[in-house]
Every structure is written in C-alpha cells, then in structure tokens.
Amino acid sequence: MNNALQRVCATAQKPVRRIIGLMSGTSLDGLDIALCRIEGSGRETRVELEHFHTAPYSNIFKSEIKSVFSKGTVELQKLTLLNAEIGRRHAEMVLQFLEEYHIPPGDIDCIASHGQTVYHAPKRLHGLDEYPNATLQIGDGDHIAFITGIPTLSDFRQKHVAAGGEGAPLALYGDCILFSSPLENRVLLNIGGISNFTYLPATASDEMIICSDVGPGNTLIDAVCRMHFNRHFDHCGELASSGEVNMLLLDALLSHAFFKEKVPKTTGPELFNIAYIKQAELLAGIKDISAVDTLATVTRLTAIAIAQGLKKALDSRQFSLYVSGGGCHNTFLIDQIRELLPQHSVELTEKLGVNPDAKEAILFALLANETLCGSAIYTGGGPQVMMGKLSLP
C-alpha cells in the first residue's frame, strides 16, 4: 500500500487522533486554527481543544481576497493564483502555529481545511433553471498537505451540494455531535458574516433537527464600519449604541423576500452587502442618514433577523440559545437578541465547554474525523454524507 495511504488508514484505527481544524470566514479577519484531540466518532465523540489561535491576515492579503470575494465578475488569473496562494499561506500559518507550541508536524494526524469562500450561489438566489446549487471555496488542499507534510481534508461543502444540499450550514453535523442534550432543547447560533442556527431538540423528543441561515451576522455591520469609520468591526457595538434606528430604512431592509422564505435556506454577502443597504434607502426614499444611524439600523436588522427567524422556524417551542462566532462579542447586538427573545436564556457556547471563537474550526476537525473513521451522520436536517477531499503529503 502507498505509504501515505497507509498512514491515513493507521490514523483511522487510533484511539485518539490529533486533528487541526482551519476556518476562515467571510469577515476575512484571519485563519482560525484549532488543534483538537478527538476520541471516538459519531455521537460517542469526545473532543478536547488543545490549542487555539487566530492568525491575522495582513491588509494587503485581505485586499487581494476582496478582489475576488462575492463579485459577479472577477479576473480569472487572480482567482486561479489565489487558490494556490491561500493554500500556501494557510500551510505556513499552520507550521508557525505548531512551532509556537513546540509540536512536530509529524505528531498531527490530519488537517481539516474549510478554505476561503469566495462565492455562494444556491439556486434560490442565482435563479438559473439549468444550473444546480453551487458554492466555491479556494485554498488548495494539496498545497497545505505538501508544505506541512500532513494529510489534509478540504473542500467539504461540495459533497453537501452534490447530495442535494446548498453547501451550508455545515455546523449541523458537528453541533449534533457536540451539543445534543437528553433533556434540553438547544439552539446553537453562530454569528459570523452570516447568522445561522441549529435547533437540537432534546434527544428524548421525536422532533426534527432544523439547521438554516437566518440573515446577516457581522457582514453588514462590518461593511458599514469599513466604509464610514475606517474600522474592521464595531467593538462591542459601541458605535451602533450611539446611533438611532431609522425605522423607514429598517422596514425596507426587512421587506426583502429572503426573510419570508421558509427554512432551511442559505445566503451570503452576495445578497447582504452595501448595495442591499443602498437599494433599501432608495425604496424608503431616504436621502440623508448619518453613518452612525445606518450602523444602528443594520445592527437592529441583524438582531431582528435572528429573533424572527427563530420564532418562525420554531413556533412556540421552548429552548436555550447558545451563541458563537465573532458576533458573540458585540454585546450591544447580544443584548438586543436577549430583548427580542425574553422567554429564552441566551448564553455563549463557553457555558457548554466550547470556546465560541474556536467552535467553527473545531466543527471542521469533527467533520474530518467522521470521514476518516466514522460514518455519514444522520441528522434529519441535511444530506447524510461524509465530506472532504483527501490530499496526501
């Protein structure tokens, strides 16, 4: 047998595997790196986060990615070059991470790389009958495997699409493994660029699991901060808290058809962007609104989209809400979610023992673990598939 394949097969037989999960979201802040010790598989999985770090992107690298990010037309050469360059950069960041913690690359069994989403195109949004759902993540796994010398699983979303899904949200599978409770109905809410949730009914219940995007997370807030305040994000919501919500603009933003669609559904910055805000201003007849009021309004929109999305999907069910992702640090936003969901407890996933910043990277490590030694997890909320393409060193 090929030595590299033999190594992968031996990994699958180990009682404990050390897997690095990599996640780079639509905020383009940097690469989340989570080193996990994983024992077992499926619902018997036990995971320990050994180390976590976010390797920041330089402003130049961010601008390079933005040149191909969520645009209808891009330079094909730049897209091709970035596919290789992002893989190379991510590999170097992993090696720096391992060096910092004095861990030899040979001690790592596998890397699970999400890559960088550059375009998300579910059929609901592109509207082209002759084409299926589609999504594109770049950052080639072969470059990561070759440079690090570590077997790499990448490009997880394509199998989900091939099986009839929209390629998102994939949090469903890891959420089921990590957070299912025999007694408590739980909602795991991730506020990244987009807000998505997984509803996990108590395992004693016969209810179905639900997983869906509900609307913008940080994407509109960050876009307004970059455009008007020369900031990457609104720290703790301090800027938004000093503004006033413009109700005409808020109503126009909420009138978009996305908010009326049933779950499950997915979306991305292809919809929720500055152009979306400008179109809503035209619809509302608004010609003069301050930047801080715009920020207050899109922050309120984000909170309402989350609260109304959960209410529509879950009716009168009682649940506890656990939040992760960059948006969990926007205390002004979290306070508004609590205000809109007064009957439900709202906590961070830290209360369940999972670092809310590391959660998504951990979830991709879990997906890789299932592909290596588990099985296709049945959730009832998405295709029953194993995901990820294998790249050998």
MIDO-203974 format. One record per residue (C-alpha): residue in one letter; y negated, z, x. Coordinates in steps of 0.02 Angstrom, whole numbers, padded with zeros to 5 digits, always signed. Layout:
N
aYZX...
END
This chain:
393
m+00000+00000+00000n-00179-00033+00055n-00240+00125+00144a-00398+00135+00040l-00298+00120-00122q-00176+00249-00056r-00323+00367-00030v-00380+00341-00211c-00203+00372-00276a-00191+00531-00172t-00358+00588-00243a-00290+00570-00419q-00147+00690-00376k-00256+00826-00302p-00275+00990-00397v-00462+00991-00359r-00575+00843-00322r-00748+00841-00244i-00849+00705-00331i-01031+00661-00307g-01121+00605-00466l-01276+00497-00446m-01407+00467-00581s-01573+00375-00576g-01660+00368-00744t-01798+00266-00821s-01931+00386-00757l-01895+00317-00581d-01931+00489-00504g-01786+00479-00383l-01599+00494-00365d-01511+00648-00437i-01364+00695-00326a-01237+00821-00392l-01087+00874-00288c-00954+00938-00407r-00786+01023-00384i-00680+00962-00529e-00511+01029-00580g-00402+00953-00717s-00453+00817-00838g-00495+00788-01020r-00535+00943-01121e-00449+01050-00990t-00577+01001-00858r-00663+01137-00759v-00815+01090-00656e-00918+01186-00529l-01084+01120-00464e-01082+01149-00276h-01249+01074-00232f-01387+00978-00320h-01538+00885-00255t-01659+00752-00316a-01702+00629-00176p-01876+00565-00220y-01921+00380-00220s-02071+00326-00118n-02216+00248-00213i-02178+00081-00131f-01996+00087-00186k-02047+00137-00362s-02165-00012-00373e-02026-00128-00313i-01911-00068-00452k-02050-00078-00581s-02073-00262-00538v-01904-00298-00622f-01896-00149-00742s-01890-00183-00930k-01976-00352-00915g-01931-00508-01012t-01962-00616-00859v-01931-00567-00678e-01916-00653-00510l-01730-00686-00489q-01736-00669-00300k-01816-00495-00315l-01683-00440-00441t-01545-00501-00326l-01620-00417-00173l-01647-00252-00264n-01465-00248-00321a-01416-00236-00138e-01564-00132-00081i-01544+00003-00214g-01360+00019-00169r-01406+00034+00014r-01544+00162-00018h-01432+00267-00130a-01296+00267+00003e-01420+00328+00134m-01481+00464+00016v-01301+00523-00008l-01272+00532+00180q-01434+00629+00203f-01381+00748+00065l-01212+00778+00147e-01292+00804+00317e-01412+00932+00244y-01266+01034+00178h-01158+01003+00333i-01021+00915+00235p-00923+00773+00319p-00915+00616+00209g-00726+00621+00228d-00722+00782+00127i-00787+00689-00027d-00656+00607-00137c-00768+00490-00238i-00945+00442-00281a-00991+00407-00463s-01147+00298-00466h-01243+00260-00625g-01358+00136-00538q-01533+00092-00597t-01553+00024-00773v-01672-00124-00770y-01644-00194-00945h-01559-00130-01104a-01526-00261-01237p-01423-00206-01387k-01401-00344-01516r-01509-00248-01641l-01658-00273-01526h-01631-00445-01450g-01583-00521-01620l-01489-00669-01546d-01335-00701-01652e-01242-00797-01517y-01256-00655-01389p-01174-00482-01389n-01242-00311-01343a-01291-00304-01160t-01363-00190-01029l-01396-00209-00843q-01389-00080-00705i-01416-00130-00523g-01374-00041-00360d-01213-00120-00300g-01065-00002-00281d-00989-00098-00136h-01142-00060-00030i-01125+00125-00070a-00939+00128-00030f-00957+00030+00133i-01105+00128+00202t-01038+00302+00155g-00854+00266+00182i-00818+00348+00014p-00730+00261-00134t-00861+00228-00267l-00852+00203-00455s-01006+00117-00528d-01070+00009-00671f-00998+00124-00804r-01091+00051-00953q-01011-00122-00952k-00841-00062-01016h-00927+00028-01159v-01013-00136-01207a-00853-00236-01187a-00766-00117-01307g-00898-00145-01441g-01024-00009-01397e-01205-00030-01345g-01181+00042-01171a-01266+00205-01218p-01274+00350-01238l-01129+00389-01120a-01169+00575-01121l-01049+00586-01269y-00893+00592-01160g-00950+00723-01037d-01030+00827-01174c-00863+00835-01265i-00777+00894-01106l-00907+01022-01053f-00984+01091-01210s-00862+01089-01357s-00851+01260-01439p-00719+01328-01559l-00847+01423-01660e-01021+01347-01641n-01092+01180-01697r-01190+01118-01546v-01317+00981-01517l-01340+00928-01336l-01511+00847-01324n-01558+00753-01167i-01743+00712-01147g-01751+00581-01011g-01852+00422-01028i-01767+00409-01199s-01709+00555-01306n-01526+00557-01354f-01411+00686-01429t-01228+00727-01450y-01177+00828-01603l-01020+00929-01568p-00952+01013-01724a-00853+01171-01694t-00680+01116-01641a-00604+01207-01790s-00702+01086-01901d-00644+00915-01960e-00820+00842-01945m-00853+00688-01838i-00944+00693-01672i-01109+00597-01675c-01199+00528-01523s-01358+00425-01529d-01530+00390-01458v-01670+00452-01572g-01827+00382-01490p-01942+00405-01342g-01921+00551-01224n-02034+00550-01073t-02064+00363-01069l-02224+00356-01173i-02291+00520-01105d-02266+00462-00926a-02337+00289-00961v-02498+00363-01032c-02511+00484-00885r-02494+00343-00760m-02617+00230-00849h-02755+00356-00886f-02732+00507-00772n-02655+00438-00613r-02509+00560-00635h-02324+00526-00647f-02299+00653-00788d-02387+00788-00889h-02342+00951-00803c-02283+01074-00938g-02381+00970-01065e-02546+01042-01004l-02646+00882-01033a-02572+00846-01205s-02605+01025-01260s-02792+00998-01232g-02799+00847-01347e-02793+00819-01535v-02660+00721-01627n-02729+00563-01708m-02638+00557-01875l-02677+00372-01907l-02602+00324-01740l-02454+00441-01764d-02413+00366-01934a-02425+00190-01862l-02309+00236-01718l-02183+00312-01838s-02185+00159-01951h-02077+00060-01828a-01911+00004-01902f-01812+00093-01765f-01845+00262-01844k-01772+00204-02011e-01609+00138-01935k-01451+00240-01955v-01364+00320-01807p-01283+00280-01690k-01416+00172-01609t-01489+00145-01437t-01657+00096-01369g-01759+00094-01209p-01928+00062-01127e-01909-00119-01184l-01969-00052-01353f-02059+00110-01314n-02198+00062-01194i-02387+00040-01182a-02378-00121-01285y-02297-00021-01426i-02444+00101-01423k-02572-00041-01422q-02486-00125-01570a-02491+00038-01667e-02678+00056-01628l-02707-00117-01700l-02603-00076-01853a-02702+00084-01882g-02869+00000-01849i-02908+00118-01706k-03034+00052-01581d-03090+00209-01490i-02971+00350-01447s-02980+00463-01295a-02840+00462-01167v-02802+00646-01196d-02788+00619-01384t-02671+00472-01355l-02564+00585-01246a-02563+00724-01377t-02513+00596-01508v-02367+00519-01412t-02306+00694-01367r-02307+00739-01552l-02218+00575-01589t-02081+00621-01466a-02055+00791-01546i-02054+00719-01723a-01934+00579-01675i-01812+00708-01607a-01827+00829-01753q-01823+00696-01890g-01683+00603-01803l-01576+00759-01800k-01617+00803-01980k-01572+00629-02042a-01410+00622-01942l-01351+00800-01977d-01422+00836-02151s-01418+01023-02184r-01289+01068-02051q-01323+01224-01950f-01318+01201-01761s-01382+01269-01597l-01484+01148-01491y-01466+01142-01301v-01590+01036-01202s-01576+00950-01033g-01668+00813-00937g-01843+00806-00866g-01922+00834-01036c-01850+01009-01047h-01986+01064-00925n-02125+01005-01042t-02149+01173-01126f-02280+01103-01245l-02153+00975-01307i-02013+01103-01320d-02125+01221-01420q-02160+01080-01543i-01973+01046-01563r-01947+01231-01600e-02088+01223-01728l-02009+01072-01814l-01833+01147-01813p-01867+01328-01862q-01691+01356-01930h-01606+01316-01765s-01603+01400-01596v-01672+01291-01456e-01618+01333-01278l-01590+01243-01112t-01413+01197-01059e-01434+01330-00924k-01383+01454-01059l-01213+01366-01061g-01200+01373-00872v-01256+01195-00833n-01413+01153-00734p-01519+01050-00856d-01586+00940-00715a-01413+00904-00645k-01325+00877-00811e-01328+00686-00815a-01269+00668-00636i-01128+00792-00674l-01079+00690-00827f-01054+00534-00721a-00946+00633-00600l-00841+00682-00751l-00826+00500-00807a-00763+00454-00633n-00639+00598-00637e-00568+00534-00802t-00549+00358-00732l-00461+00424-00577c-00340+00547-00655g-00373+00570-00841s-00364+00460-00992a-00477+00375-01117i-00556+00521-01209y-00551+00512-01398t-00716+00573-01469g-00729+00481-01634g-00909+00443-01586g-00885+00294-01471p-00758+00174-01395q-00604+00258-01323v-00612+00187-01147m-00613+00235-00963m-00764+00169-00870g-00822+00119-00697k-00784-00018-00571l-00696+00038-00411s-00770-00009-00241l-00665+00032-00089p-00742+00076+00081
END
